[in-house]
Amino acid sequence: FYIHIKKIVFAQNKVWSNVSAGIESWSWSSRQLSLQSGGTVTIPCHYNMKYIQHKKYWCYDAKAAFNYCKILAYGNTTKGRVTVTDYPAQSLFTVTMRDLRSGDTGMYWCAVEIEGLWPDVKEDIYITVKSVPDMSVEESSVSGQEGGSVSVQCLYSAGHQNELKQWCRSKDQRCYTVGRTDTSQNSAVQINDDGRRSFSVEMSGLQKSDAGWYWCKTGDLQVPVHLSVSDAPPGTIANTDI
């Protein structure tokens, strides 16, 4: 299942936030995912365009104190239950883990290999696998048409009922909070929390630029969701004026 163990020194991630008009920008030092045993998850890992030609990899049992991890797969390979796929045009790679088991619980790294004395670039992700996850989504992949709308239902356990609920765009780490947010560049976002272990996200006035990866987020827990936006039907005018 494992390829080999890599011992390296990693660059440190910085955390920052900025709140304005219902939008919060946040760079996470680590993500936390609660996943269902037996299920499948695809996780987006973003990187700087200057690393397009560098090797990408996915590590398990990452030990920050000792700077080593067990590499499960490199970019564009499948090893056992793990597939890593690089998308250079989008400056991201995805990691798909199948047939999740409780033994998969632990710290992982999305990482980009930097040769020489420079540290590899990485992002921490802590995954917990259990029969009933603390957070999930009804659909992990949704699609809509340009000018149209799309809805996502985010489910959470009772222990997270009083925590902040957010909808975050993965590539620029911008988060929307409960309520309605209108922006000039992207679609309008409406988030409603029913207080009964679920909150809904509706994006209206979709634009092609809205396509990509997002996260349902409550407290420290997150779940990835992929959004696809297709062309508006012939003869219609996409409403991109928000």
Residue pairs with C-beta under 8 A, 6 or more apart in sequence:
1 72
1 79
1 80
1 81
2 60
2 70
2 71
2 72
3 70
3 71
3 72
3 73
3 74
3 79
4 70
4 71
5 68
5 69
5 70
5 71
6 57
6 59
6 68
6 69
6 70
6 71
7 66
7 67
7 68
8 67
8 68
8 119
8 120
9 67
9 119
9 120
10 64
10 67
10 109
10 111
10 119
10 120
10 121
10 122
11 119
11 120
11 121
11 122
13 27
13 28
13 29
13 30
13 122
13 123
13 124
14 27
14 29
15 26
15 27
15 28
15 29
16 25
16 26
16 27
17 24
17 25
17 26
17 27
18 24
18 25
21 181
22 176
22 177
22 179
22 180
22 181
23 174
23 175
23 176
23 177
23 181
23 183
24 166
24 174
24 175
24 176
24 177
25 172
25 173
25 174
25 175
26 168
26 173
26 175
27 173
28 123
28 173
29 124
30 107
30 123
30 124
30 125
30 126
31 123
31 124
31 125
31 126
31 215
31 222
32 125
32 126
32 127
32 128
32 220
32 221
32 222
33 41
33 43
33 125
33 126
33 127
33 128
33 221
33 222
33 223
33 224
34 128
34 130
34 133
34 134
34 135
34 136
34 221
34 223
35 41
35 100
35 127
35 128
35 129
35 130
35 133
36 100
36 129
36 130
36 131
36 132
36 133
36 136
37 100
37 101
37 102
37 129
37 130
37 131
38 99
38 100
38 101
39 100
40 96
40 97
40 98
40 99
40 100
41 96
41 97
41 100
41 140
41 224
42 94
42 95
42 96
42 140
42 224
42 226
43 94
43 95
43 96
43 97
43 110
43 125
43 224
44 92
44 93
44 94
44 170
44 213
44 224
44 226
45 56
45 58
45 92
45 93
45 94
45 95
45 110
45 123
46 91
46 92
46 170
46 171
47 54
47 56
47 91
47 92
47 93
47 112
47 121
48 91
48 121
49 91
51 112
51 114
51 121
52 88
52 91
54 112
54 113
54 114
54 115
55 74
55 75
55 112
55 113
56 74
56 75
56 84
56 86
56 93
56 110
56 111
56 112
56 113
57 71
57 72
57 73
57 74
57 75
57 84
57 111
57 113
58 71
58 72
58 73
58 82
58 84
58 95
58 108
58 109
58 110
58 111
59 69
59 70
59 71
59 72
59 108
59 109
59 111
59 122
60 69
60 70
60 72
60 104
60 106
60 107
60 108
61 69
61 70
61 106
61 107
62 68
62 69
62 106
62 107
62 108
62 109
62 124
63 69
63 107
64 107
64 124
69 108
69 109
69 111
72 79
72 80
72 82
72 84
73 79
73 82
73 83
73 84
73 95
74 84
75 84
75 85
75 86
75 93
76 84
76 85
76 86
77 83
77 84
78 84
81 97
81 98
81 99
82 95
82 96
82 97
82 98
83 95
83 96
83 98
84 93
84 94
84 95
84 96
85 93
85 94
85 96
86 93
87 93
87 94
90 171
90 212
91 171
92 171
92 213
93 110
95 110
97 104
100 129
101 129
102 129
102 130
103 129
104 127
104 129
105 127
105 128
105 129
106 126
106 127
107 124
107 125
107 126
107 127
108 124
108 125
108 126
108 127
109 122
109 123
109 124
109 125
110 122
110 123
110 125
111 120
111 121
111 122
111 123
112 120
112 121
112 122
113 120
114 120
114 121
128 134
132 157
133 157
134 156
134 157
134 159
134 160
134 221
135 154
135 155
135 156
135 157
135 160
135 216
135 218
135 221
135 222
135 223
136 154
136 155
136 223
137 152
137 153
137 154
137 155
137 216
137 223
137 225
138 152
138 153
138 155
139 152
139 153
139 225
140 223
140 224
140 225
140 226
141 225
141 226
141 228
142 150
142 151
142 152
142 225
142 226
142 227
142 228
143 150
143 227
143 228
143 229
143 230
144 150
144 203
144 206
144 227
144 228
144 229
144 230
145 206
145 229
145 230
145 231
145 232
145 233
146 206
146 207
146 208
146 229
146 230
146 231
146 232
146 238
146 240
147 205
147 206
147 232
147 236
147 237
147 238
147 239
147 240
148 204
148 206
148 232
149 187
149 202
149 203
149 204
149 205
149 206
150 202
150 203
150 206
150 227
151 200
151 201
151 202
151 203
152 167
152 200
152 201
152 202
152 214
152 216
152 225
153 198
153 199
153 200
153 201
154 165
154 167
154 198
154 199
154 200
154 201
154 216
154 218
154 223
155 197
155 198
156 163
156 165
156 197
156 198
156 199
156 218
156 221
157 197
158 197
160 218
160 219
160 221
161 195
161 197
163 218
163 219
164 177
164 178
164 218
164 219
165 177
165 178
165 191
165 193
165 199
165 217
165 218
166 175
166 176
166 177
166 191
166 215
166 216
166 217
166 218
167 175
167 176
167 189
167 191
167 201
167 214
167 215
167 216
167 217
168 174
168 175
168 176
168 214
168 215
168 217
168 222
169 175
169 212
169 213
169 214
170 212
170 213
170 214
170 215
170 224
171 212
171 213
175 217
176 189
176 191
176 201
177 191
178 191
178 192
178 193
178 199
179 190
179 191
180 188
180 189
180 190
180 191
181 188
181 189
181 190
182 188
182 242
183 242
184 242
185 209
186 207
186 209
186 210
186 242
187 203
187 204
187 205
187 206
187 207
187 210
187 242
188 203
188 204
188 205
188 242
189 201
189 202
189 203
190 201
190 202
190 203
190 204
191 199
191 200
191 201
191 202
192 199
192 200
192 202
193 199
194 200
199 216
199 218
201 216
203 210
203 227
205 239
205 240
205 241
205 242
206 229
207 229
207 238
207 240
208 229
208 231
210 227
210 229
211 227
211 228
211 229
212 226
212 227
213 224
213 225
213 226
213 227
214 224
214 225
214 226
214 227
215 222
215 223
215 224
215 225
216 222
216 223
216 225
217 223
232 238
